[in-house]
């Protein structure tokens, strides 16, 4: 888990897991750059349309919630 937090690209993830994280990061940081090829990459990594939909939904919801919290000045809980 620590290696994923540090740099997921070096964490020895499966091709599928890496593709999901690559997609989620691009959608989060550069949403205007998303292309059909990004979805096709998820398909080639083994995701079906339902799985792709889940990745997009979860990524979008987390981004929404983070922006709401930031906009309201909610402080994150301290690490335990």
PyMOL commands that set and color helices and strands:
alter all, ss='L'
color gray80, all
select helices_A, chain A and resi 2-10+15-29+31-33+36-44+49-72
alter helices_A, ss='H'
color red, helices_A
deselect
rebuild
show_as cartoon
